[in-house]
């Protein structure tokens, strides 16, 4: 089921930790992160996970409303995203797939806005949040500190 949800989430590019990463500044070697910043980041991160879970549930509902199996939807989607993959579809499946993708593309901005709003409501700027995301990807010590902050 996680694989299926991941595939659906991929469509909308709803990462639990990234918001418009393409606009993020270039990563720095290592940045200084205070405990209070990390605590604030952890709070935003948790809230974003909740929004992401809601988004996944809504996406699943969209797929199911078209009476398309989640796994089948993912197979079709992966084939559409990867020119090296092929999958045979019926005319009905192709139509259902297109309807689902159109609906998902329509709801995606709402969830993106909610995620951006969560950052805006925090003490972190969007730029600083992005810096922390990028630092976390490369710094195992910072990842451990985040784990502790998430548990505490």
N, C-alpha and C positions, 0 to 999 in steps of 0.2 A: 504494500500500500504506500509506503514512503517513496518508493521509486515512482509510482504513479503520481503522487502529489508533487514530487520534485519536477517531473516532466511538465505538469500543468503549471506549476509556479514558474518554470523556466520561460514559458510563453510570455508571461507578464513581466519577467525580469524583476520580480519582487524579492529582492534579497532581504534577509532580516537585518543586515548590517549596512547596506549601501543605499545611498540616495544620490542619484545622478553622479555616479563615480566618474563618469567621463569628464565632468567639470572639476574634479578634484585636483588640487595642486600636486605637483610631482612629489613622490615619496622622499622623505629625508632619511638619513642614515638611522638615527635614533632620536626620538623626541622625549622631552621630559614630561612626565604625566604625574600630576599630583594625585593623592588619594581621593580628594574631593572630586576632581575631574573624573576619575575612574568610577567613583560611586555614581555620579550623575550619568555617565555613559551607561553604566549597568542598568540604571533605572529606565533610561530611554530604550535601551536594547530589549529589556523585558517587555516593555509596552509595544515595541515594534513586533516582537514575536507574537504577541496576542493579535495584532492587526494582521500579520501574515497568516496566522491560523484562520482568522475570519475570512480572509481573502481566499485561502485554499478551499474552505468549506463552500463559499459562494461559487468558486470556479467548478467544483465538483457538481454542485447543483445545476449549473449551466449545462455541463456535459450530460448529466442525467436527464435533464428536461428534453434534450434532443434524442433521448433514448439511444445514446451511444455509450458503449462500454468504456470505462476509464482506461483500461489497458489498451483497448483498440484505438481509442483517441490518441494515446501516447505513441503507439506504433505509427499511426498515420502522420502525426506531427513530427516525429523524429525523421521520417522519410522525407517530409516536406522541407525540413531544415538542413538535411544532409544530402547533397547531390549524389553521394556514393551509395545511399540507401534507396532501395525501392520497395514499395509495398503495393499490392493490388488492392483496389477498393471498388466497391460497388458504386453505382451512381448515387444511391441513397446515402451511403457513408460519406462520399465526397461532399454532398450537399449538407449533411449534418455537420461535418467537420468545418465547412466554411461558415455556417451559421454560428457555431460555437466560438470559433476564432474571432468573428466580428463582435460577438457579445463580450468576449473576454477583453478585447481591445477597447471596448467602450467603458467597461468598469475599471480597468487598470488605473486610469488617472485619478479616480476617487481614492483608491488605496494609496497611491503615490502621494497625493496631497495630505492624507491623514498621517503618513509617515513623516513628511516634511513638517507638518504642524507639531508633531511630537518633539522634534528637534527644536523648533521655534519656541516651544513652551519650556524648554529646559534652559539651564544656564550656559549651555554650550552653543557656540555659533555653528552654523552649518559647515563652515570651513574646518573648524576645530573638530567637529564630529568626524568629518571625512579623514582628517589627519590621524585621528585615533583609530579609525577603521584600518587605514593603511598600515599604521604602526603595529596593530594587533596581528596583521597577516604575517609580519616578518619577525616579531619579537616574542619568543617563547616565554620569557620572564614576565612580560606584560600580559600575555595570555593567562599565565598562572595567577597573576594579581586580579585579573578580571574574573576568573573562576571563583576566587575567594570573595570578591565583591558580590557576585551573583548569588553565592550561597549565604552570605551574611545579610 
